[in-house]
Amino acid sequence: MTLQTTLQLGTETSTLLCTQDGHVVLQQELQLGTTSLARQWMRHTPPTPLDIEHAIEVTEDVLMPLAVKLARTEQLQLSGSGAALISQGVGAAPDAVLIWSLEEVEDQFNRIAMVSQGRPIGHEALPTAPEFYAAMVIVRECLHHLRFSGVLVLS
């Protein structure tokens, strides 16, 4: 039995797709996207801790109902424009596939948190686009609340 979970992270909405042996077992549209979340909550460049906290709360509200519906897989596959934002934001080659553990996502998120608390953005080599920060919030919260141990970023 092969289970696969993919988050197609879009700009205004996203789709969570779970397949088992090639058959769709869950397809859920999420009212959550990189641009919509950034427009609503990432009001500063870089975002403030309060901006990030509000974005986390909104993301959790969308994701928590899925926790009981979702078939467990170890790794979340991330695709769509949000995956491309993350790949570009961390300086990956255009066709690169990133494989991050939960700990590596947390490390990246901690860098974002330090910048939000005043560390110069240049020290962390992070992009200034609020959509990048929104994408990272969404990915981090997916891993935590939907209990994935890592993410495969397909740009």
TAPENOR-V910844 format. One record per backbone hydrogen bond with DSSP energy under -0.5 kcal/mol. NH is the residue of the N-H (numbers start at 1). CO is the residue of the C=O. E is the energy in kcal/mol with one decimal. If there is no record, write none. Layout:
[[NH/CO/E] [NH/CO/E]]
This chain:
[[3/1/-0.6] [4/19/-2.3] [5/75/-0.6] [6/17/-2.9] [7/77/-3.2] [8/6/-0.6] [8/15/-3.1] [9/7/-1.2] [9/79/-2.4] [10/8/-0.8] [10/13/-0.6] [14/30/-2.1] [15/8/-1.6] [16/28/-2.8] [17/6/-3.0] [17/15/-0.6] [18/26/-3.1] [19/4/-2.8] [20/23/-2.8] [21/2/-3.1] [23/20/-2.0] [25/18/-2.9] [26/18/-1.6] [28/16/-2.6] [30/14/-3.5] [32/30/-2.3] [34/10/-2.5] [35/11/-0.9] [36/11/-2.3] [37/33/-2.4] [38/34/-2.0] [39/35/-3.0] [40/36/-1.8] [41/37/-2.7] [42/37/-0.6] [42/38/-1.3] [43/41/-1.6] [46/44/-0.5] [49/116/-0.6] [52/48/-2.4] [53/49/-2.5] [54/50/-2.4] [55/51/-2.2] [56/52/-2.5] [57/53/-2.3] [58/54/-2.2] [59/55/-2.2] [60/56/-2.9] [61/57/-2.1] [62/58/-1.5] [63/59/-2.4] [64/60/-2.8] [66/63/-1.9] [67/63/-0.7] [67/64/-1.2] [69/66/-0.8] [70/66/-1.9] [76/150/-2.5] [77/5/-2.8] [78/76/-0.5] [78/152/-3.2] [79/7/-2.5] [82/9/-2.9] [84/80/-1.6] [85/81/-2.1] [86/82/-2.0] [87/83/-2.5] [88/84/-2.7] [89/85/-2.5] [90/86/-1.7] [91/88/-1.3] [92/87/-2.6] [96/93/-2.0] [98/96/-0.5] [98/153/-1.9] [100/98/-0.5] [100/151/-2.8] [102/149/-2.4] [105/101/-2.1] [106/102/-2.4] [107/103/-2.3] [108/104/-2.1] [109/105/-2.6] [110/106/-2.6] [111/107/-1.6] [112/108/-1.7] [113/109/-2.5] [114/110/-2.3] [115/111/-1.9] [116/112/-2.4] [117/113/-1.3] [118/115/-1.7] [119/114/-2.4] [123/120/-1.6] [124/120/-0.6] [124/121/-0.8] [125/121/-0.7] [126/121/-1.3] [132/129/-1.1] [133/129/-1.1] [134/130/-2.2] [135/131/-2.4] [136/132/-2.2] [137/133/-2.2] [138/134/-2.4] [139/135/-2.5] [140/136/-2.5] [141/137/-2.5] [142/138/-2.2] [143/139/-2.4] [144/140/-2.3] [145/141/-2.8] [146/142/-2.0] [148/143/-1.6] [149/74/-2.8] [150/74/-1.0] [151/100/-2.9] [152/76/-2.9] [153/98/-3.0] [153/151/-0.6] [154/78/-3.1] [154/152/-0.7] [155/96/-0.9] [155/153/-0.7]]
